[in-house]
Amino acid sequence: MREIFLEPTSGQAKFVILELSSVIGGAGESHPLPWSALRFDERGQAYSTFLPKNDLKTSPAYGREQLADATYAGGEQTRRYFAEHFTR
């Protein structure tokens, strides 16, 4: 987990940013993951997700400048992707 995006008015966590490694081991693209897709593991004292790594790799990914731009619709694209592919 690289960063957490908060809802400004409520202060609730909305997304975490996962940075998957590239093929050559460097930093890869940033993948927003809805906070609701995370679960806290009491035993391991860490957050985990039910999503397989291959599904994360195909999720929307953005460059740092896109994530920093408040007018970019990355949050909406990410919400749609996870709503369409991973509703429980």
Summary of the structure (lengths in Angstrom):
residues: 88
radius of gyration: 13.2
end to end distance: 22.9
largest distance: 39.7
contacts: 197
relative contact order: 0.18
helix: 28%
strand: 34%
